[in-house]
Amino acid sequence: MFDWAEIEKIDAHMHILPDEVQRANPDADNEFQYAEAGLFSVLMRQFNIKSAVIMPFNDPRLMSMEFNIEAVHSNLFDLKQKSAGKFFAFADVDPDNSVEESCRFLIDAVEKYHLDGLKLHPQNSGLHIDSLYNSELLKTAEVLKLPVAIHSYPNTADSPDAVRKVVNLIDKFPQVTFIVSHMGAFQWGELLDCPAYVDISAILPDYVRKCGIEECRRMLHSFGADRLIFASDFPCNRVLSPKDIFTNYFEILNFMDFSENEAHQIAVANISSILKI
Ligand SMILES: [Zn+2]
């Protein structure tokens, strides 16, 4: 029997704020006070997390003090540089920019700042995931061969990140590798026939709380180890405090009855093949 807390892992979706943002908000009394590179490095050592993917928010005010996308990408590049290869980072989108500008910044994100994918957050950007804007952006991501992570934790069938809309976009781009973050939450069933990977960030404790551990196991196995990706969304969680996220995740995962090979695929191999590392 192995323990998820001890096996080697990559955290495929987490949040760290740049130092300049942390310095500008010394009294922040929310989860983002934990979104700090030094603290995350301690957790990585404690839980055998060999690397991690920093996700931006589609809100440049959270990731820079200049509040523009170029500054966000530069900050993500700096975080990667300082981490000695431990951090990867996905490119951001500022919905206030025209789609032409966003495509140009995405090319820069790869060529100038060596970022590793594109993050789309329909809730924060207010752009419905199957909008024309996102389709145009995806054409650029496709040319750049960038993996695309989509936030999907919808409340209703009309939410900007509703799974039906996510699937509409994914169907248009069969050449692009997609990760649906948070598994589409409680609309997960509509993702079963979709070719995307799903990351288990944020949602896992919510599944257990609302559906029970047996049903959670059934859900995860209905996707299978080929499509699941380990990710925490640290320090964000609707149910848990930041301090409890990892221990709670590993407790749940230890109940999921994955074989050691399947666990390796979920914890390391799937995201490694997406990032080509
Ligand atoms: Zn997140």
py3Dmol code that shows the C-alpha trace and the ligand (Angstrom):
import py3Dmol

protein = """\
ATOM      1  CA  MET A   1       0.000   0.000   0.000  1.00  0.00           C
ATOM      2  CA  PHE A   2       1.366   3.424  -0.891  1.00  0.00           C
ATOM      3  CA  ASP A   3       0.531   6.839   0.524  1.00  0.00           C
ATOM      4  CA  TRP A   4      -0.394   9.726  -1.777  1.00  0.00           C
ATOM      5  CA  ALA A   5       1.374  12.095   0.628  1.00  0.00           C
ATOM      6  CA  GLU A   6       4.655  10.332  -0.121  1.00  0.00           C
ATOM      7  CA  ILE A   7       4.650   9.395  -3.802  1.00  0.00           C
ATOM      8  CA  GLU A   8       6.299  11.772  -6.252  1.00  0.00           C
ATOM      9  CA  LYS A   9       3.903  14.382  -7.643  1.00  0.00           C
ATOM     10  CA  ILE A  10       3.565  17.425  -9.870  1.00  0.00           C
ATOM     11  CA  ASP A  11       0.939  19.944  -8.766  1.00  0.00           C
ATOM     12  CA  ALA A  12      -0.599  20.908 -12.122  1.00  0.00           C
ATOM     13  CA  HIS A  13      -2.647  23.873 -10.884  1.00  0.00           C
ATOM     14  CA  MET A  14      -1.711  26.167  -8.006  1.00  0.00           C
ATOM     15  CA  HIS A  15      -1.391  29.870  -7.294  1.00  0.00           C
ATOM     16  CA  ILE A  16       1.541  31.983  -6.236  1.00  0.00           C
ATOM     17  CA  LEU A  17       1.448  35.764  -6.297  1.00  0.00           C
ATOM     18  CA  PRO A  18       4.560  37.663  -7.421  1.00  0.00           C
ATOM     19  CA  ASP A  19       6.706  39.169  -4.645  1.00  0.00           C
ATOM     20  CA  GLU A  20       5.782  42.726  -5.702  1.00  0.00           C
ATOM     21  CA  VAL A  21       2.084  41.935  -5.167  1.00  0.00           C
ATOM     22  CA  GLN A  22       2.767  40.304  -1.782  1.00  0.00           C
ATOM     23  CA  ARG A  23       4.883  43.299  -0.715  1.00  0.00           C
ATOM     24  CA  ALA A  24       2.149  45.740  -1.749  1.00  0.00           C
ATOM     25  CA  ASN A  25      -0.448  43.885   0.360  1.00  0.00           C
ATOM     26  CA  PRO A  26       1.349  43.065   3.625  1.00  0.00           C
ATOM     27  CA  ASP A  27      -1.867  43.015   5.632  1.00  0.00           C
ATOM     28  CA  ALA A  28      -3.853  40.805   3.269  1.00  0.00           C
ATOM     29  CA  ASP A  29      -6.079  38.718   5.477  1.00  0.00           C
ATOM     30  CA  ASN A  30      -7.259  36.117   2.995  1.00  0.00           C
ATOM     31  CA  GLU A  31      -6.101  32.916   1.335  1.00  0.00           C
ATOM     32  CA  PHE A  32      -3.703  34.811  -0.935  1.00  0.00           C
ATOM     33  CA  GLN A  33      -1.384  35.534   1.995  1.00  0.00           C
ATOM     34  CA  TYR A  34      -0.461  31.849   1.570  1.00  0.00           C
ATOM     35  CA  ALA A  35       0.157  32.213  -2.201  1.00  0.00           C
ATOM     36  CA  GLU A  36       3.845  32.691  -1.687  1.00  0.00           C
ATOM     37  CA  ALA A  37       6.794  30.929  -3.325  1.00  0.00           C
ATOM     38  CA  GLY A  38       8.780  30.296  -0.115  1.00  0.00           C
ATOM     39  CA  LEU A  39       5.848  28.710   1.684  1.00  0.00           C
ATOM     40  CA  PHE A  40       4.936  26.625  -1.341  1.00  0.00           C
ATOM     41  CA  SER A  41       8.517  25.334  -1.579  1.00  0.00           C
ATOM     42  CA  VAL A  42       8.255  24.094   2.018  1.00  0.00           C
ATOM     43  CA  LEU A  43       5.043  22.213   1.143  1.00  0.00           C
ATOM     44  CA  MET A  44       6.721  20.754  -1.940  1.00  0.00           C
ATOM     45  CA  ARG A  45       9.477  19.255   0.208  1.00  0.00           C
ATOM     46  CA  GLN A  46       7.018  18.062   2.842  1.00  0.00           C
ATOM     47  CA  PHE A  47       4.764  16.259   0.338  1.00  0.00           C
ATOM     48  CA  ASN A  48       7.207  15.166  -2.390  1.00  0.00           C
ATOM     49  CA  ILE A  49       5.893  17.588  -5.018  1.00  0.00           C
ATOM     50  CA  LYS A  50       8.769  17.888  -7.466  1.00  0.00           C
ATOM     51  CA  SER A  51       7.301  20.694  -9.558  1.00  0.00           C
ATOM     52  CA  ALA A  52       4.179  22.804  -9.966  1.00  0.00           C
ATOM     53  CA  VAL A  53       2.276  24.825 -12.541  1.00  0.00           C
ATOM     54  CA  ILE A  54       1.404  28.416 -11.604  1.00  0.00           C
ATOM     55  CA  MET A  55      -1.975  29.448 -12.979  1.00  0.00           C
ATOM     56  CA  PRO A  56      -2.899  33.122 -13.513  1.00  0.00           C
ATOM     57  CA  PHE A  57      -6.417  34.506 -13.064  1.00  0.00           C
ATOM     58  CA  ASN A  58      -7.388  36.404 -16.251  1.00  0.00           C
ATOM     59  CA  ASP A  59      -7.276  39.427 -13.943  1.00  0.00           C
ATOM     60  CA  PRO A  60      -3.968  41.331 -14.236  1.00  0.00           C
ATOM     61  CA  ARG A  61      -4.616  43.175 -10.948  1.00  0.00           C
ATOM     62  CA  LEU A  62      -3.906  39.960  -9.056  1.00  0.00           C
ATOM     63  CA  MET A  63      -0.601  39.151 -10.732  1.00  0.00           C
ATOM     64  CA  SER A  64       1.159  42.531 -11.129  1.00  0.00           C
ATOM     65  CA  MET A  65       1.236  46.039  -9.679  1.00  0.00           C
ATOM     66  CA  GLU A  66       1.195  47.560 -13.161  1.00  0.00           C
ATOM     67  CA  PHE A  67      -2.091  45.822 -13.913  1.00  0.00           C
ATOM     68  CA  ASN A  68      -1.188  44.856 -17.452  1.00  0.00           C
ATOM     69  CA  ILE A  69      -0.628  41.555 -19.163  1.00  0.00           C
ATOM     70  CA  GLU A  70       2.974  42.188 -20.165  1.00  0.00           C
ATOM     71  CA  ALA A  71       3.865  42.779 -16.494  1.00  0.00           C
ATOM     72  CA  VAL A  72       1.990  39.587 -15.509  1.00  0.00           C
ATOM     73  CA  HIS A  73       3.941  37.500 -18.023  1.00  0.00           C
ATOM     74  CA  SER A  74       7.203  39.077 -16.938  1.00  0.00           C
ATOM     75  CA  ASN A  75       6.373  38.267 -13.285  1.00  0.00           C
ATOM     76  CA  LEU A  76       5.534  34.654 -14.175  1.00  0.00           C
ATOM     77  CA  PHE A  77       8.829  34.394 -16.050  1.00  0.00           C
ATOM     78  CA  ASP A  78      10.668  35.701 -12.936  1.00  0.00           C
ATOM     79  CA  LEU A  79       8.907  33.189 -10.674  1.00  0.00           C
ATOM     80  CA  LYS A  80       9.966  30.400 -13.028  1.00  0.00           C
ATOM     81  CA  GLN A  81      13.543  31.672 -13.218  1.00  0.00           C
ATOM     82  CA  LYS A  82      13.930  31.855  -9.436  1.00  0.00           C
ATOM     83  CA  SER A  83      12.568  28.346  -8.915  1.00  0.00           C
ATOM     84  CA  ALA A  84      15.477  26.493 -10.561  1.00  0.00           C
ATOM     85  CA  GLY A  85      13.163  24.566 -12.872  1.00  0.00           C
ATOM     86  CA  LYS A  86      10.558  23.668 -10.245  1.00  0.00           C
ATOM     87  CA  PHE A  87       7.820  25.998 -11.486  1.00  0.00           C
ATOM     88  CA  PHE A  88       6.008  26.112 -14.798  1.00  0.00           C
ATOM     89  CA  ALA A  89       3.484  28.838 -15.625  1.00  0.00           C
ATOM     90  CA  PHE A  90       0.571  29.324 -18.006  1.00  0.00           C
ATOM     91  CA  ALA A  91      -0.030  32.568 -19.889  1.00  0.00           C
ATOM     92  CA  ASP A  92      -2.742  35.001 -18.840  1.00  0.00           C
ATOM     93  CA  VAL A  93      -5.441  36.942 -20.695  1.00  0.00           C
ATOM     94  CA  ASP A  94      -6.643  40.467 -19.954  1.00  0.00           C
ATOM     95  CA  PRO A  95     -10.240  40.667 -21.188  1.00  0.00           C
ATOM     96  CA  ASP A  96      -9.928  44.467 -21.488  1.00  0.00           C
ATOM     97  CA  ASN A  97      -7.556  43.961 -24.421  1.00  0.00           C
ATOM     98  CA  SER A  98      -8.819  43.403 -27.952  1.00  0.00           C
ATOM     99  CA  VAL A  99      -8.563  39.836 -29.170  1.00  0.00           C
ATOM    100  CA  GLU A 100      -5.820  40.919 -31.600  1.00  0.00           C
ATOM    101  CA  GLU A 101      -3.814  42.306 -28.672  1.00  0.00           C
ATOM    102  CA  SER A 102      -4.426  39.168 -26.605  1.00  0.00           C
ATOM    103  CA  CYS A 103      -3.151  36.981 -29.465  1.00  0.00           C
ATOM    104  CA  ARG A 104      -0.028  39.109 -29.765  1.00  0.00           C
ATOM    105  CA  PHE A 105       0.606  38.933 -26.000  1.00  0.00           C
ATOM    106  CA  LEU A 106       0.133  35.173 -26.138  1.00  0.00           C
ATOM    107  CA  ILE A 107       2.838  34.861 -28.805  1.00  0.00           C
ATOM    108  CA  ASP A 108       5.110  37.028 -26.616  1.00  0.00           C
ATOM    109  CA  ALA A 109       4.273  34.884 -23.592  1.00  0.00           C
ATOM    110  CA  VAL A 110       5.837  31.922 -25.364  1.00  0.00           C
ATOM    111  CA  GLU A 111       8.624  33.526 -27.378  1.00  0.00           C
ATOM    112  CA  LYS A 112       9.791  36.157 -24.892  1.00  0.00           C
ATOM    113  CA  TYR A 113       8.707  34.772 -21.514  1.00  0.00           C
ATOM    114  CA  HIS A 114       8.853  31.011 -22.172  1.00  0.00           C
ATOM    115  CA  LEU A 115       5.481  30.262 -20.604  1.00  0.00           C
ATOM    116  CA  ASP A 116       4.069  26.773 -20.909  1.00  0.00           C
ATOM    117  CA  GLY A 117       0.371  27.000 -21.745  1.00  0.00           C
ATOM    118  CA  LEU A 118      -2.680  29.255 -21.744  1.00  0.00           C
ATOM    119  CA  LYS A 119      -5.158  29.658 -18.884  1.00  0.00           C
ATOM    120  CA  LEU A 120      -8.752  30.670 -19.583  1.00  0.00           C
ATOM    121  CA  HIS A 121     -10.910  31.686 -16.627  1.00  0.00           C
ATOM    122  CA  PRO A 122     -14.411  32.504 -17.935  1.00  0.00           C
ATOM    123  CA  GLN A 123     -15.723  33.455 -14.472  1.00  0.00           C
ATOM    124  CA  ASN A 124     -13.021  36.089 -13.942  1.00  0.00           C
ATOM    125  CA  SER A 125     -12.820  37.368 -17.515  1.00  0.00           C
ATOM    126  CA  GLY A 126     -16.586  37.439 -18.008  1.00  0.00           C
ATOM    127  CA  LEU A 127     -15.976  35.958 -21.474  1.00  0.00           C
ATOM    128  CA  HIS A 128     -18.147  32.927 -22.124  1.00  0.00           C
ATOM    129  CA  ILE A 129     -15.811  30.054 -22.875  1.00  0.00           C
ATOM    130  CA  ASP A 130     -17.330  29.398 -26.311  1.00  0.00           C
ATOM    131  CA  SER A 131     -17.253  33.088 -27.294  1.00  0.00           C
ATOM    132  CA  LEU A 132     -15.729  34.282 -30.550  1.00  0.00           C
ATOM    133  CA  TYR A 133     -12.969  35.981 -28.541  1.00  0.00           C
ATOM    134  CA  ASN A 134     -11.812  32.687 -27.050  1.00  0.00           C
ATOM    135  CA  SER A 135     -12.091  30.883 -30.394  1.00  0.00           C
ATOM    136  CA  GLU A 136      -9.756  33.438 -31.982  1.00  0.00           C
ATOM    137  CA  LEU A 137      -7.339  33.093 -29.076  1.00  0.00           C
ATOM    138  CA  LEU A 138      -7.434  29.312 -29.443  1.00  0.00           C
ATOM    139  CA  LYS A 139      -6.371  29.588 -33.081  1.00  0.00           C
ATOM    140  CA  THR A 140      -3.162  31.230 -31.855  1.00  0.00           C
ATOM    141  CA  ALA A 141      -2.720  28.626 -29.095  1.00  0.00           C
ATOM    142  CA  GLU A 142      -3.110  25.909 -31.717  1.00  0.00           C
ATOM    143  CA  VAL A 143      -0.366  27.390 -33.917  1.00  0.00           C
ATOM    144  CA  LEU A 144       1.889  27.730 -30.855  1.00  0.00           C
ATOM    145  CA  LYS A 145       1.056  24.107 -29.863  1.00  0.00           C
ATOM    146  CA  LEU A 146       0.183  25.344 -26.365  1.00  0.00           C
ATOM    147  CA  PRO A 147      -1.858  23.282 -23.923  1.00  0.00           C
ATOM    148  CA  VAL A 148      -4.925  25.155 -22.669  1.00  0.00           C
ATOM    149  CA  ALA A 149      -6.359  24.954 -19.148  1.00  0.00           C
ATOM    150  CA  ILE A 150      -9.978  26.035 -18.690  1.00  0.00           C
ATOM    151  CA  HIS A 151     -11.497  26.921 -15.326  1.00  0.00           C
ATOM    152  CA  SER A 152     -14.850  25.123 -15.093  1.00  0.00           C
ATOM    153  CA  TYR A 153     -16.655  25.231 -11.729  1.00  0.00           C
ATOM    154  CA  PRO A 154     -20.081  26.304 -13.006  1.00  0.00           C
ATOM    155  CA  ASN A 155     -23.143  26.987 -10.881  1.00  0.00           C
ATOM    156  CA  THR A 156     -25.723  26.823 -13.658  1.00  0.00           C
ATOM    157  CA  ALA A 157     -26.097  25.646 -17.268  1.00  0.00           C
ATOM    158  CA  ASP A 158     -25.757  29.297 -18.334  1.00  0.00           C
ATOM    159  CA  SER A 159     -22.529  30.025 -16.426  1.00  0.00           C
ATOM    160  CA  PRO A 160     -19.707  31.364 -18.637  1.00  0.00           C
ATOM    161  CA  ASP A 161     -17.767  28.190 -17.690  1.00  0.00           C
ATOM    162  CA  ALA A 162     -20.707  25.740 -18.098  1.00  0.00           C
ATOM    163  CA  VAL A 163     -19.451  22.361 -19.262  1.00  0.00           C
ATOM    164  CA  ARG A 164     -21.681  22.336 -22.351  1.00  0.00           C
ATOM    165  CA  LYS A 165     -19.941  25.555 -23.485  1.00  0.00           C
ATOM    166  CA  VAL A 166     -16.504  24.172 -22.590  1.00  0.00           C
ATOM    167  CA  VAL A 167     -17.214  21.119 -24.758  1.00  0.00           C
ATOM    168  CA  ASN A 168     -18.371  23.390 -27.617  1.00  0.00           C
ATOM    169  CA  LEU A 169     -14.971  25.067 -27.637  1.00  0.00           C
ATOM    170  CA  ILE A 170     -12.979  21.848 -27.240  1.00  0.00           C
ATOM    171  CA  ASP A 171     -14.828  20.227 -30.156  1.00  0.00           C
ATOM    172  CA  LYS A 172     -13.691  23.035 -32.459  1.00  0.00           C
ATOM    173  CA  PHE A 173      -9.992  22.415 -31.770  1.00  0.00           C
ATOM    174  CA  PRO A 174      -9.189  18.703 -32.006  1.00  0.00           C
ATOM    175  CA  GLN A 175      -5.456  19.430 -32.334  1.00  0.00           C
ATOM    176  CA  VAL A 176      -5.223  21.317 -29.013  1.00  0.00           C
ATOM    177  CA  THR A 177      -4.563  19.578 -25.689  1.00  0.00           C
ATOM    178  CA  PHE A 178      -7.076  20.765 -23.102  1.00  0.00           C
ATOM    179  CA  ILE A 179      -7.182  20.449 -19.321  1.00  0.00           C
ATOM    180  CA  VAL A 180     -10.574  21.157 -17.778  1.00  0.00           C
ATOM    181  CA  SER A 181      -9.754  22.446 -14.295  1.00  0.00           C
ATOM    182  CA  HIS A 182     -11.964  21.443 -11.362  1.00  0.00           C
ATOM    183  CA  MET A 183     -13.476  18.642 -13.521  1.00  0.00           C
ATOM    184  CA  GLY A 184     -16.434  20.808 -14.519  1.00  0.00           C
ATOM    185  CA  ALA A 185     -17.554  20.510 -10.857  1.00  0.00           C
ATOM    186  CA  PHE A 186     -21.069  19.081 -10.651  1.00  0.00           C
ATOM    187  CA  GLN A 187     -21.534  19.070 -14.440  1.00  0.00           C
ATOM    188  CA  TRP A 188     -18.683  16.504 -14.699  1.00  0.00           C
ATOM    189  CA  GLY A 189     -20.904  13.914 -16.415  1.00  0.00           C
ATOM    190  CA  GLU A 190     -21.024  16.016 -19.584  1.00  0.00           C
ATOM    191  CA  LEU A 191     -17.228  15.751 -19.846  1.00  0.00           C
ATOM    192  CA  LEU A 192     -17.090  11.966 -19.945  1.00  0.00           C
ATOM    193  CA  ASP A 193     -17.152  11.719 -23.756  1.00  0.00           C
ATOM    194  CA  CYS A 194     -14.889  14.718 -24.294  1.00  0.00           C
ATOM    195  CA  PRO A 195     -11.191  14.178 -25.189  1.00  0.00           C
ATOM    196  CA  ALA A 196      -9.891  16.650 -22.558  1.00  0.00           C
ATOM    197  CA  TYR A 197      -7.836  15.888 -19.488  1.00  0.00           C
ATOM    198  CA  VAL A 198      -9.423  16.936 -16.188  1.00  0.00           C
ATOM    199  CA  ASP A 199      -7.586  18.284 -13.153  1.00  0.00           C
ATOM    200  CA  ILE A 200      -8.917  17.481  -9.700  1.00  0.00           C
ATOM    201  CA  SER A 201      -8.027  20.864  -8.181  1.00  0.00           C
ATOM    202  CA  ALA A 202     -10.460  22.581  -5.797  1.00  0.00           C
ATOM    203  CA  ILE A 203     -13.349  20.196  -6.373  1.00  0.00           C
ATOM    204  CA  LEU A 204     -12.324  16.951  -4.668  1.00  0.00           C
ATOM    205  CA  PRO A 205     -13.374  17.841  -1.068  1.00  0.00           C
ATOM    206  CA  ASP A 206     -16.617  19.304  -2.432  1.00  0.00           C
ATOM    207  CA  TYR A 207     -17.419  15.998  -4.188  1.00  0.00           C
ATOM    208  CA  VAL A 208     -16.800  14.054  -0.988  1.00  0.00           C
ATOM    209  CA  ARG A 209     -18.882  16.465   1.089  1.00  0.00           C
ATOM    210  CA  LYS A 210     -21.845  16.516  -1.283  1.00  0.00           C
ATOM    211  CA  CYS A 211     -21.774  13.010  -2.810  1.00  0.00           C
ATOM    212  CA  GLY A 212     -19.830  10.850  -0.349  1.00  0.00           C
ATOM    213  CA  ILE A 213     -16.540   9.022  -0.731  1.00  0.00           C
ATOM    214  CA  GLU A 214     -17.945   6.031  -2.674  1.00  0.00           C
ATOM    215  CA  GLU A 215     -19.574   8.210  -5.312  1.00  0.00           C
ATOM    216  CA  CYS A 216     -16.412  10.306  -5.557  1.00  0.00           C
ATOM    217  CA  ARG A 217     -14.421   7.136  -6.247  1.00  0.00           C
ATOM    218  CA  ARG A 218     -16.924   6.109  -8.912  1.00  0.00           C
ATOM    219  CA  MET A 219     -16.655   9.547 -10.593  1.00  0.00           C
ATOM    220  CA  LEU A 220     -12.869   9.515 -10.684  1.00  0.00           C
ATOM    221  CA  HIS A 221     -12.721   5.976 -12.039  1.00  0.00           C
ATOM    222  CA  SER A 222     -15.285   6.812 -14.716  1.00  0.00           C
ATOM    223  CA  PHE A 223     -12.677   9.213 -16.143  1.00  0.00           C
ATOM    224  CA  GLY A 224      -9.805   6.832 -15.484  1.00  0.00           C
ATOM    225  CA  ALA A 225      -6.104   7.404 -14.866  1.00  0.00           C
ATOM    226  CA  ASP A 226      -5.518   8.285 -18.544  1.00  0.00           C
ATOM    227  CA  ARG A 227      -7.436  11.532 -18.142  1.00  0.00           C
ATOM    228  CA  LEU A 228      -7.025  12.601 -14.500  1.00  0.00           C
ATOM    229  CA  ILE A 229      -4.381  15.084 -13.387  1.00  0.00           C
ATOM    230  CA  PHE A 230      -3.341  15.755  -9.799  1.00  0.00           C
ATOM    231  CA  ALA A 231      -3.668  19.437  -8.878  1.00  0.00           C
ATOM    232  CA  SER A 232      -4.466  21.319  -5.665  1.00  0.00           C
ATOM    233  CA  ASP A 233      -5.537  24.911  -6.526  1.00  0.00           C
ATOM    234  CA  PHE A 234      -3.551  25.847  -3.383  1.00  0.00           C
ATOM    235  CA  PRO A 235      -4.256  28.149  -1.536  1.00  0.00           C
ATOM    236  CA  CYS A 236      -7.811  28.371  -2.896  1.00  0.00           C
ATOM    237  CA  ASN A 237     -10.596  26.034  -1.805  1.00  0.00           C
ATOM    238  CA  ARG A 238     -14.286  26.558  -1.148  1.00  0.00           C
ATOM    239  CA  VAL A 239     -14.360  23.982   1.668  1.00  0.00           C
ATOM    240  CA  LEU A 240     -10.875  23.845   3.217  1.00  0.00           C
ATOM    241  CA  SER A 241      -8.491  26.363   4.728  1.00  0.00           C
ATOM    242  CA  PRO A 242      -5.149  26.605   2.866  1.00  0.00           C
ATOM    243  CA  LYS A 243      -3.318  24.778   5.666  1.00  0.00           C
ATOM    244  CA  ASP A 244      -5.534  21.705   5.280  1.00  0.00           C
ATOM    245  CA  ILE A 245      -5.647  21.386   1.489  1.00  0.00           C
ATOM    246  CA  PHE A 246      -2.814  18.916   0.884  1.00  0.00           C
ATOM    247  CA  THR A 247      -3.432  16.625   3.839  1.00  0.00           C
ATOM    248  CA  ASN A 248      -7.131  16.465   2.981  1.00  0.00           C
ATOM    249  CA  TYR A 249      -6.421  15.738  -0.686  1.00  0.00           C
ATOM    250  CA  PHE A 250      -4.063  12.872   0.152  1.00  0.00           C
ATOM    251  CA  GLU A 251      -6.527  11.392   2.651  1.00  0.00           C
ATOM    252  CA  ILE A 252      -9.222  11.335  -0.035  1.00  0.00           C
ATOM    253  CA  LEU A 253      -6.890  10.040  -2.748  1.00  0.00           C
ATOM    254  CA  ASN A 254      -5.775   7.202  -0.452  1.00  0.00           C
ATOM    255  CA  PHE A 255      -9.411   6.041  -0.492  1.00  0.00           C
ATOM    256  CA  MET A 256      -9.707   6.135  -4.290  1.00  0.00           C
ATOM    257  CA  ASP A 257      -8.194   2.675  -4.859  1.00  0.00           C
ATOM    258  CA  PHE A 258      -5.871   3.591  -7.681  1.00  0.00           C
ATOM    259  CA  SER A 259      -3.021   1.178  -8.364  1.00  0.00           C
ATOM    260  CA  GLU A 260       0.503   2.517  -7.951  1.00  0.00           C
ATOM    261  CA  ASN A 261       0.859   2.752 -11.737  1.00  0.00           C
ATOM    262  CA  GLU A 262      -2.411   4.632 -12.070  1.00  0.00           C
ATOM    263  CA  ALA A 263      -1.392   6.994  -9.256  1.00  0.00           C
ATOM    264  CA  HIS A 264       1.885   7.741 -11.044  1.00  0.00           C
ATOM    265  CA  GLN A 265      -0.002   8.495 -14.227  1.00  0.00           C
ATOM    266  CA  ILE A 266      -2.347  10.901 -12.397  1.00  0.00           C
ATOM    267  CA  ALA A 267       0.367  12.459 -10.228  1.00  0.00           C
ATOM    268  CA  VAL A 268       3.202  12.826 -12.751  1.00  0.00           C
ATOM    269  CA  ALA A 269       2.974  11.173 -16.164  1.00  0.00           C
ATOM    270  CA  ASN A 270      -0.076  12.882 -17.725  1.00  0.00           C
ATOM    271  CA  ILE A 271       1.035  16.427 -16.950  1.00  0.00           C
ATOM    272  CA  SER A 272       4.648  15.589 -17.892  1.00  0.00           C
ATOM    273  CA  SER A 273       3.540  14.503 -21.352  1.00  0.00           C
ATOM    274  CA  ILE A 274       1.411  17.669 -21.743  1.00  0.00           C
ATOM    275  CA  LEU A 275       4.340  19.897 -20.728  1.00  0.00           C
ATOM    276  CA  LYS A 276       6.784  17.720 -22.694  1.00  0.00           C
ATOM    277  CA  ILE A 277       9.125  17.338 -19.715  1.00  0.00           C
TER     278      ILE A 277
END
"""
ligand_1 = """\
1
ZN
Zn -7.184 28.038 -9.651
"""
view = py3Dmol.view(width=600, height=400)
view.addModel(protein, "pdb")
view.setStyle({"model": 0}, {"cartoon": {"style": "trace"}})
view.addModel(ligand_1, "xyz")
view.setStyle({"model": 1}, {"stick": {}})
view.zoomTo()
view.show()
